C-alpha cells in the first residue's frame, strides 16, 4: 500500500506573463529571504529557473522591474521557468 496521494495529473507546461519583482518571503521563519517573484495579473509566483539555484540566481535578479513572458512548470506558488523572454 502507498500512504500518499495518487498523482493523477500530468505535469504540463504553462505560459505566464507579468512583472518580475523582488520581495521578502517566508517572513519570520528560517526560510525568510528576498526572492524573485513573477507578479501576474491575478497572483504572484516564486520564480526559479528549472534546475537553477533555489535561493539566489543573479540572472533572474537582473530582470527585477521588467515584464516577461515565460514558459515552464507551475506547482502551487512556484513557477519553474524553462524559457524566459523579456517583453519589449
Secondary structure, DSSP 8 states (H G I E B T S, - for coil): ---S----S---EEEEEEEEEEEEESTTSTT-EEEEEEE-SS-EEEEEETTS-SS--HHHHTTTT-EEEEEEEEETTEEEEEEEEE--
